[in-house]
Amino acid sequence: MRLDKFLKVSRLIKRRTLAKEVCDQGRISINGRPAKASTSVTVGDVLTVTFGQKIVEARVEVLQESAKKDLAAQMYTILSETKRSGEPDLDDDDEEDEA
């Protein structure tokens, strides 16, 4: 199954066109390698998806051509959800020290 279709059917990303755009931006990798929208997904693959400041790792459990909402969540298992760092925290402590 194509990656963009899996993302849509599993409801990790709501629309297939949006899934394709995210893939084209290089924000999705499969088993540690960057993936295009047309990349084939197989059971057991680990997807890493970057949503803004959040990074989600999910393992593919089941491939289905279509799925109802309650069954879509069974198509994958979330392995980890981490917040992306790199932006310094803005706090007022530094300003008080200077005054």
Secondary structure, 3 states (H helix, E strand, C coil): CEHHHHHHHCCCCCCHHHHHHHHHCCCEEECCEECCCCCECCCCCEEEEEECCEEEEEEECCCCCCCCHHHHHHHEEEEEEEECCCCCCCCCHHHHHHC
